[in-house]
Amino acid sequence: MNFFIVLTLFEQLIKVEKNCFEQENMERKKAEYVEKMKNKVAEIHRLAEEKRANVKAQKREEFLGVEETAEKFRSRGVTPRKFFACFSA
């Protein structure tokens, strides 16, 4: 074989190997990015769940306060003054 033919074949082989290495590198970066995004989504879901739990606890406390106030009015047998504001004098 001619030296130049061997040299061009060797150059082509190097190009193919370089292309494969770049492709593997891109696939690795893509996998890392996908993992990073999955972690971000999981973190967002966790934070949202915490906020939902906080809001639910606040509503429960608010409801208990309203129930206590209602029980006080029931025990006294009176209605609140602002209950029928349109009929107040």
Secondary structure, DSSP 8 states (H G I E B T S, - for coil): --HHHHHHHHHHHHHHHHHHHHHHHHHHHHHHHHHHHHHHHHHHHHHHHHHHHHHHHHHHHHHHHHHHHHHHHHHHT---TTTTGGG--
